C-alpha cells in the first residue's frame, strides 16, 4: 500500500490507531496524529471527501511521514527512524 493510500485509509477508518505500515512508536512519540489533524483542519480538508486534496495529502505524507515508514523484511519490519523491529502479523 502506498503512503497516500495508507493515509487515506486512516482518515476513512479508526483514527485512534496507527496507520498501517507506519511505526507505532514514532507515530505516538512524535504525535503525528495530532499534528496531522491540526494541518487538515487548517487546510479546511473534508475527511469524508479527501480525493480533491490528494496532492496536499501526498505532499504532507512525503514530508512528514515517509521517515517513519516501516521497512518490510521477513520476519520483522524495521523503523528507519527509531530502529525498533515489529513482527509482521500478516
Order of alpha helices (4+ residues) and beta strands (2+ residues): alpha-alpha-alpha-alpha-beta-beta-beta
